[in-house]
Amino acid sequence: MIVRETPSSFTCIGQHDHAHISGVMADHWLGVYFGDASRRDDVTLAVYEHDRAWIPLDAEPLWNEQTQAPYSFLDFPPAPRLHHYEQGITELENLSPYAGLLSSLHYTGFPEMAKLAAGREFLQQEAGRQQRLRRQLGINASGQTTLDFHVQLLKFLDRLSLYLCMNEPGADKEHEHPWYKGGIPFSDYFDFTDHQLIQTKWASRTQVQVVPFPFDEAFCVTLPCKELRKNELADVGLAECFQRAPIQKLPVWITE
């Protein structure tokens, strides 16, 4: 769950909904910036489905007594989270082994994994999966550059979608989430950026500008969320408040 707090409410966005937005972005990624097109369908599937592990977790959000807020993807307890990560990667591997490999590489790239005993066990398990899938798919040293690019593309589209979800629509740069004030992190990986960070800006509540623009055209994504009012949370609790809250849908245009 992605959670934004205001003085009177929490805005909650499901991780799988956020991943769907990143998948729509993948659909519009310019072919000239994609490289080997033979894997495009697998890569796009990986982007759409990379957070499917969160579907059951986000269906029944939990309350964090320490922060007095719903648990988000940033502070969710590691043991159940890692169990579902493994399950989600397996589900995606069953749909497409290459997409499963990309998802595994994405999740094992989180730096905090090695700091926890459960995280180290997860890394070890996924290293075995990755080795098996590389053999199955025939990926050797000569294919590593393409694989690396596809992982970085997944990560970039994940971060760009998170930019939409973690910032209040229409926020100016001063009030953006600190991850994004200097641009999309690590987007200087791509050659077409001259190895500068890709910049984003809310032009309005329903328009985000991306420079340089790596997509085939301007397009619209739908940002679904639930707003949980704090006064209602205090009266009925998180579970009932979450079930009662209607899904709000905000259209956001991605433009140059």
C-alpha positions in Angstrom: 0.0 0.0 0.0 1.2 3.5 -0.8 0.0 5.9 1.9 -0.1 9.7 1.8 -1.1 11.5 5.0 -2.8 14.9 5.3 -4.0 16.5 8.5 -7.5 15.0 8.1 -7.0 11.8 6.1 -4.9 9.0 4.6 -4.9 8.5 0.9 -4.2 4.8 0.1 -3.2 3.4 -3.3 -2.8 -0.3 -3.9 0.6 -1.5 -5.0 -0.9 -3.5 -7.9 -2.8 -0.4 -9.0 0.4 1.5 -9.0 2.1 -1.3 -11.0 -0.8 -1.1 -13.6 0.1 2.5 -14.2 3.7 1.6 -14.8 2.5 -1.0 -17.2 0.5 1.5 -19.2 3.8 3.6 -19.3 5.6 0.5 -20.7 3.0 0.2 -23.4 3.9 3.7 -24.6 7.7 3.4 -24.3 9.3 4.4 -27.6 10.5 1.4 -29.6 13.7 3.2 -30.5 14.6 3.3 -26.8 13.7 -0.3 -26.2 16.5 -2.2 -27.9 15.8 -5.9 -28.4 12.1 -6.0 -29.2 11.8 -9.8 -29.1 11.3 -9.7 -25.3 9.0 -6.7 -25.3 5.8 -8.6 -24.4 7.6 -10.3 -21.5 9.1 -7.1 -20.2 5.7 -5.3 -20.4 4.1 -8.1 -18.5 6.7 -7.9 -15.9 6.1 -4.2 -15.5 2.3 -4.6 -15.2 2.6 -7.5 -12.7 5.7 -6.8 -10.7 3.8 -5.9 -7.6 1.2 -8.7 -7.7 2.7 -9.9 -4.4 0.9 -7.1 -2.7 -2.7 -8.0 -3.9 -3.6 -10.0 -0.8 -1.6 -7.7 1.6 -3.4 -4.6 0.3 -6.8 -6.2 0.4 -6.8 -6.0 4.2 -4.5 -3.2 5.3 -2.9 -3.3 8.8 -2.6 -0.5 11.4 0.9 0.6 12.5 0.6 1.5 16.2 4.0 3.1 16.2 3.3 5.6 13.4 -0.5 5.7 14.0 -1.1 5.2 10.3 -1.9 2.3 8.0 1.2 0.3 7.1 2.7 1.3 3.8 5.2 -0.5 1.5 7.9 1.4 3.3 7.3 0.0 6.8 5.3 -3.2 6.3 6.6 -6.1 8.5 9.3 -8.0 6.7 8.3 -11.6 7.3 4.9 -11.6 5.6 6.1 -9.2 3.0 9.0 -11.4 1.9 6.8 -14.5 1.9 4.4 -12.7 -0.5 7.3 -11.4 -2.6 8.4 -15.0 -3.2 4.8 -16.1 -4.0 4.3 -13.1 -6.4 7.5 -13.8 -8.3 6.5 -17.5 -8.6 3.1 -16.5 -10.0 4.7 -14.2 -12.5 7.3 -16.9 -13.5 4.4 -19.2 -14.2 3.0 -16.7 -16.6 6.4 -15.9 -18.2 9.8 -17.2 -17.0 11.5 -14.1 -18.4 9.1 -11.8 -16.6 9.6 -13.8 -13.4 13.4 -13.3 -13.7 12.9 -9.6 -14.1 10.7 -9.4 -11.1 13.2 -11.4 -9.0 16.0 -9.2 -10.0 13.9 -6.1 -9.2 13.1 -7.3 -5.7 16.6 -8.5 -4.9 18.0 -5.1 -5.9 16.5 -3.4 -2.8 19.5 -2.5 -0.6 17.7 -3.1 2.7 17.3 -6.8 2.0 20.8 -7.7 3.2 20.2 -6.0 6.5 17.7 -8.5 7.8 18.0 -12.2 8.4 14.8 -12.9 6.6 16.0 -10.7 3.8 19.3 -12.6 3.4 17.4 -15.9 3.3 15.1 -14.3 0.5 18.2 -13.2 -1.4 19.7 -16.7 -1.2 16.5 -18.3 -2.4 16.1 -15.9 -5.3 19.7 -16.3 -6.4 18.9 -20.0 -6.9 15.8 -19.0 -8.9 17.7 -16.5 -11.0 20.4 -19.1 -11.8 17.8 -21.6 -12.8 15.9 -19.2 -15.0 19.1 -18.0 -16.7 19.9 -21.5 -17.7 16.3 -22.2 -18.8 16.2 -19.1 -20.9 19.7 -19.5 -22.3 20.9 -16.2 -21.0 24.7 -16.0 -20.9 27.2 -13.2 -20.7 26.4 -11.9 -24.1 22.7 -11.4 -23.1 23.5 -9.7 -19.8 23.5 -6.1 -21.3 19.9 -6.6 -22.6 18.8 -8.2 -19.3 20.3 -5.3 -17.3 18.5 -2.8 -19.6 15.1 -4.5 -19.1 15.6 -4.5 -15.3 16.5 -0.8 -15.3 13.4 -0.1 -17.5 11.2 -1.9 -15.0 12.7 0.1 -12.2 12.4 3.4 -13.9 8.7 2.9 -14.8 8.1 1.7 -11.2 9.7 4.9 -9.9 7.9 7.2 -12.4 4.5 5.6 -11.4 5.5 6.0 -7.7 6.1 9.7 -8.4 2.4 10.0 -9.4 1.3 8.1 -6.3 3.5 9.5 -3.6 3.0 13.2 -4.4 -0.1 15.2 -3.8 -1.5 15.9 -7.3 -0.4 19.3 -8.5 2.3 19.6 -5.8 5.1 22.1 -6.6 8.7 21.0 -6.5 9.2 22.4 -3.0 6.5 20.1 -1.6 7.3 17.0 -3.6 8.4 13.8 -1.9 12.2 14.2 -1.2 13.0 11.2 -3.5 12.0 13.2 -6.5 13.1 16.8 -6.1 16.2 16.3 -8.2 14.6 14.1 -10.8 13.7 10.4 -11.1 16.4 8.5 -9.2 18.9 6.5 -11.3 17.2 7.6 -14.6 20.6 8.8 -15.8 21.2 5.1 -16.7 19.6 5.6 -20.1 21.7 6.8 -23.1 19.0 9.0 -24.5 19.2 11.3 -21.4 22.8 12.1 -22.0 23.1 10.4 -18.6 21.3 13.2 -16.8 18.3 12.5 -14.5 14.9 12.6 -16.1 12.9 15.5 -14.7 9.2 15.5 -13.7 6.8 18.3 -12.8 3.2 18.5 -11.9 1.9 21.1 -14.4 -1.6 20.8 -12.9 -3.6 18.3 -10.8 -4.1 16.2 -13.9 -0.9 16.7 -15.9 2.7 15.6 -15.3 5.5 16.7 -17.6 8.4 14.3 -18.2 11.7 15.7 -19.7 13.2 14.2 -21.8 10.1 12.4 -23.0 10.7 8.7 -23.7 7.1 7.8 -24.8 5.4 7.6 -28.2 2.8 10.2 -27.4 1.0 12.0 -24.6 -1.2 9.5 -22.7 -3.6 9.3 -19.8 -3.4 7.0 -16.8 -5.9 6.5 -14.1 -4.8 6.9 -10.5 -7.2 4.9 -8.2 -7.2 5.6 -4.5 -9.2 5.5 -1.3 -9.4 8.4 1.2 -9.7 7.3 4.8 -10.9 10.1 7.0 -9.2 10.2 10.4 -12.4 10.9 12.3 -14.0 7.9 10.7 -11.0 5.7 11.4 -11.2 6.6 15.1 -14.9 5.6 15.2 -15.0 2.4 13.2 -11.3 1.2 12.8 -9.2 0.6 9.8 -10.8 -2.5 8.4 -14.3 -1.1 8.2 -13.2 2.4 7.2 -11.2 0.9 4.3 -14.1 -1.3 3.1 -16.5 1.7 3.3 -14.3 4.1 1.4 -15.2 4.5 -2.3 -12.6 4.1 -4.9 -11.7 7.6 -6.4 -10.2 7.7 -9.8 -8.0 10.6 -10.9 -7.0 10.9 -14.6 -3.5 12.1 -15.1 -1.9 13.0 -18.4 1.8 12.2 -19.0 3.1 14.8 -21.4 6.3 16.5 -22.7 
